[in-house]
Amino acid sequence: MCSAETKLGVMNDASSGARIPELLLLTRPGCHLCQAARDVLDRVSADLGVPWQERSIAEDPELQERFAEEIPVLMIDGVQRDFWQIDEARLRRLLAA
């Protein structure tokens, strides 16, 4: 059985019942801004205990068409929240909400 939340990648912490947001960083090979975005996500993830994933748009023509000029792109629970430069303070606020 697949709920809408499962399709969006929203995770739940079974031990506490708390919803864990899904952080997805869209990147592409040769992206000069992507390492800075990874560094921000690494810091925030370590501080807040929220895992993140990375996906290259190079393997997905639909994502290439949609995000080609905005990489890196940060998605939270399937919603675009930032691109080009990931604002660490904004990300922390979004995850605290």
Secondary structure as GFF3:
##gff-version 3
##sequence-region A 1 97
A	DSSP	alpha_helix	4	8	.	.	.	ID=ss1
A	DSSP	beta_strand	11	12	.	.	.	ID=ss2
A	DSSP	beta_strand	19	20	.	.	.	ID=ss3
A	DSSP	beta_strand	23	27	.	.	.	ID=ss4
A	DSSP	alpha_helix	34	48	.	.	.	ID=ss5
A	DSSP	beta_strand	52	56	.	.	.	ID=ss6
A	DSSP	three_ten_helix	57	59	.	.	.	ID=ss7
A	DSSP	alpha_helix	61	67	.	.	.	ID=ss8
A	DSSP	beta_strand	73	76	.	.	.	ID=ss9
A	DSSP	beta_strand	79	83	.	.	.	ID=ss10
A	DSSP	alpha_helix	88	96	.	.	.	ID=ss11
###
